[in-house]
Amino acid sequence: MKLYSVLLLLLVSSLSSAQSPDHSQSSSDNSERGSKLPVATSAPQATQSKIDPAKEADIRRLLEVMRASELMTKLMGGMEQGIRPMLTNAFPPGEYREKLISLFLAKLHSNLQSGDLLDLIVPIYDKYYSRDEIKGLIQFYETPVGNKMVSVTPQIAVESQAAGRDWGQQVGADSMREVLSEHPDLEKALEDAKNPTFLPK
C-alpha cells in the first residue's frame, strides 16, 4: 500500500511542478522568514504583506486578462487524461480500481480549483516584473494579437502536453529496446522474472 501512496504523491507533485514555476528561489523576504515554511503557506503570506497593494491589483488584473484560471482548468483536464492510464497501470486489477481512480481525479480537480495557485503566482510576477512592465503586459493582452494569444494558448498547451507525452513514451520504449538489445543478459533476466510490466511494447 505504501507504494501506491508514494505514487499518488509523486503524481500530485508533478501536477504542481507542471503548472507553476519553481518557488525554491523565492524572494529574500521569504528566505528571512525561514526556509522551513512550505511554499503553499509562505507565498500567500508574501502576497498579503509584502507586495504593494496597487501592484498586486495590477498583477491580478493581468492574470484576469490572461484568463489564467481558464488556462489552468484546461491544463488540468489534459493532465487528468494522462494520469488516468498511469494510475490504471499502477493499481492491481479489481472492481475497486475504476471507482478509486475516478474519485481521486474528482478530488484532485476539486482541490486544484481552490484558487490557491493564483495566490502563489502573484508574488512570482511581483518578483520578476516591475509595475510598469505589468501594465505593459496588460496593454498587450488587451490588443487583438494579445487577445488571440490568450484564446489559443490553452489549446496549444493541451496539444503540446499530449504531443510531449506521446513523444516521451516512444523515446522511453525505444530506449528500453536499445538497452535490452545491447545487454542480452538483462533481457534474459527480465524474461526469467516474468514481469511484462517493464517490457517495451
C-alpha positions as CSV (number, residue, x, y, z in Angstrom):
1,M,0.0,0.0,0.0
2,K,2.9,2.3,0.7
3,L,3.9,2.0,-3.0
4,Y,0.6,3.4,-4.2
5,S,0.6,6.2,-1.6
6,V,4.1,7.3,-2.9
7,L,2.9,7.1,-6.5
8,L,-0.1,9.4,-5.8
9,L,2.2,11.9,-4.0
10,L,4.5,11.9,-7.0
11,L,1.6,12.5,-9.4
12,V,0.3,15.4,-7.3
13,S,3.8,16.8,-7.1
14,S,4.2,16.5,-10.9
15,L,1.0,18.4,-11.4
16,S,2.2,21.2,-9.2
17,S,5.5,21.4,-10.9
18,A,3.9,21.4,-14.3
19,Q,1.6,24.3,-13.5
20,S,3.8,26.7,-11.5
21,P,7.4,27.9,-11.6
22,D,9.9,26.7,-9.1
23,H,9.5,28.5,-5.8
24,S,12.8,27.3,-4.4
25,Q,14.4,30.7,-5.2
26,S,11.7,32.9,-3.7
27,S,12.3,36.4,-2.7
28,S,14.7,37.3,0.1
29,D,11.7,38.3,2.2
30,N,10.5,34.7,2.1
31,S,14.0,33.5,2.9
32,E,14.2,35.7,6.0
33,R,11.1,34.0,7.3
34,G,12.7,30.7,7.2
35,S,13.1,28.1,4.5
36,K,11.3,25.5,6.7
37,L,7.9,27.0,5.8
38,P,6.1,25.2,2.9
39,V,5.7,27.2,-0.2
40,A,2.0,26.8,-0.1
41,T,1.8,28.7,3.2
42,S,4.6,31.2,2.7
43,A,3.7,32.6,-0.8
44,P,0.1,33.7,0.1
45,Q,1.5,35.5,3.2
46,A,4.0,37.3,1.0
47,T,1.2,38.3,-1.3
48,Q,-0.7,39.8,1.6
49,S,2.0,41.6,3.5
50,K,4.9,42.3,1.1
51,I,3.5,43.3,-2.3
52,D,2.4,46.9,-2.9
53,P,-1.4,46.7,-3.0
54,A,-1.6,48.7,-6.2
55,K,0.9,46.5,-7.9
56,E,-0.9,43.4,-6.6
57,A,-4.1,44.7,-8.1
58,D,-2.4,45.2,-11.5
59,I,-0.9,41.6,-11.3
60,R,-4.3,40.2,-10.6
61,R,-5.8,42.2,-13.5
62,L,-3.0,40.8,-15.7
63,L,-3.9,37.2,-14.7
64,E,-7.5,38.1,-15.4
65,V,-6.9,39.4,-18.9
66,M,-4.6,36.4,-19.5
67,R,-7.5,34.1,-18.4
68,A,-5.2,32.3,-16.1
69,S,-8.0,30.4,-14.4
70,E,-9.4,29.2,-17.7
71,L,-5.9,28.1,-18.8
72,M,-5.3,26.2,-15.6
73,T,-8.7,24.5,-15.9
74,K,-7.9,23.2,-19.4
75,L,-4.4,22.2,-18.4
76,M,-5.8,20.2,-15.5
77,G,-8.2,18.5,-17.9
78,G,-5.4,17.4,-20.1
79,M,-3.3,16.2,-17.2
80,E,-6.2,14.2,-15.8
81,Q,-6.4,12.4,-19.1
82,G,-2.7,11.5,-18.9
83,I,-2.9,10.5,-15.2
84,R,-5.8,8.0,-15.6
85,P,-3.9,5.4,-17.7
86,M,-0.9,5.8,-15.4
87,L,-3.0,5.0,-12.4
88,T,-4.8,2.2,-14.1
89,N,-1.4,0.5,-14.8
90,A,-0.2,1.2,-11.3
91,F,-3.0,-0.4,-9.3
92,P,-3.8,-4.1,-9.3
93,P,-6.9,-5.0,-11.3
94,G,-10.2,-5.2,-9.5
95,E,-13.6,-3.8,-9.3
96,Y,-12.4,-1.1,-6.9
97,R,-9.9,0.4,-9.3
98,E,-12.0,2.5,-11.6
99,K,-14.0,3.8,-8.7
100,L,-10.9,4.7,-6.8
101,I,-9.2,6.4,-9.7
102,S,-12.4,8.4,-10.6
103,L,-12.8,9.6,-7.0
104,F,-9.2,10.5,-6.8
105,L,-9.3,12.6,-10.0
106,A,-12.5,14.3,-8.9
107,K,-11.0,15.2,-5.6
108,L,-7.7,16.3,-7.2
109,H,-9.7,18.5,-9.7
110,S,-11.7,20.0,-6.8
111,N,-8.7,20.8,-4.7
112,L,-6.8,22.3,-7.6
113,Q,-9.8,24.6,-8.3
114,S,-9.5,26.3,-4.9
115,G,-7.7,29.4,-6.3
116,D,-4.6,28.9,-4.2
117,L,-2.4,28.6,-7.3
118,L,-3.3,32.1,-8.4
119,D,-2.3,33.4,-4.9
120,L,1.0,31.6,-5.3
121,I,1.6,33.1,-8.8
122,V,1.1,36.7,-7.7
123,P,4.4,37.0,-5.7
124,I,6.3,35.4,-8.6
125,Y,5.1,38.0,-11.0
126,D,6.0,40.7,-8.4
127,K,9.5,39.3,-8.2
128,Y,10.2,39.3,-11.9
129,Y,8.2,42.3,-13.3
130,S,8.1,45.9,-12.3
131,R,4.7,47.6,-12.1
132,D,5.3,49.4,-15.4
133,E,6.1,46.1,-17.1
134,I,2.9,44.6,-15.6
135,K,0.9,47.5,-17.0
136,G,2.6,47.0,-20.4
137,L,1.7,43.3,-20.4
138,I,-1.9,44.2,-19.6
139,Q,-2.0,46.6,-22.6
140,F,-0.5,43.8,-24.8
141,Y,-3.1,41.2,-23.8
142,E,-5.9,43.7,-24.4
143,T,-4.8,44.1,-28.1
144,P,-6.2,41.9,-30.8
145,V,-3.0,39.9,-31.1
146,G,-2.7,39.5,-27.3
147,N,-6.4,38.5,-27.2
148,K,-5.8,35.8,-29.8
149,M,-2.8,34.6,-27.8
150,V,-4.9,34.2,-24.8
151,S,-7.6,32.4,-26.7
152,V,-5.3,29.8,-28.3
153,T,-2.8,29.3,-25.5
154,P,-4.9,26.8,-23.6
155,Q,-5.4,24.5,-26.6
156,I,-1.8,24.9,-27.6
157,A,-0.8,23.9,-24.1
158,V,-3.0,20.9,-24.0
159,E,-1.9,19.7,-27.5
160,S,1.7,20.4,-26.7
161,Q,1.4,18.4,-23.5
162,A,-0.2,15.5,-25.3
163,A,2.5,15.6,-28.0
164,G,5.2,15.7,-25.4
165,R,3.7,12.7,-23.5
166,D,3.4,10.6,-26.7
167,W,7.0,11.5,-27.7
168,G,8.3,10.7,-24.2
169,Q,6.5,7.3,-24.3
170,Q,8.0,6.5,-27.7
171,V,11.5,7.6,-26.6
172,G,11.2,5.5,-23.5
173,A,10.1,2.4,-25.3
174,D,12.9,2.9,-27.9
175,S,15.5,3.4,-25.1
176,M,14.4,0.2,-23.3
177,R,14.6,-1.8,-26.5
178,E,18.1,-0.5,-27.2
179,V,19.3,-1.3,-23.7
180,L,17.9,-4.8,-23.8
181,S,19.4,-5.3,-27.3
182,E,22.8,-4.1,-26.1
183,H,22.6,-6.2,-22.9
184,P,21.2,-9.7,-23.7
185,D,21.9,-10.8,-20.1
186,L,19.5,-8.2,-18.8
187,E,16.9,-9.2,-21.4
188,K,17.1,-12.8,-20.3
189,A,16.9,-11.8,-16.6
190,L,13.8,-9.8,-17.4
191,E,12.2,-12.7,-19.2
192,D,13.1,-15.0,-16.4
193,A,11.5,-12.7,-13.9
194,K,8.3,-12.9,-16.0
195,N,7.5,-9.3,-15.3
196,P,5.9,-8.0,-18.5
197,T,5.1,-4.6,-16.9
198,F,8.5,-3.2,-17.9
199,L,8.8,-4.8,-21.4
200,P,8.8,-2.3,-24.2
201,K,5.7,-2.5,-26.4
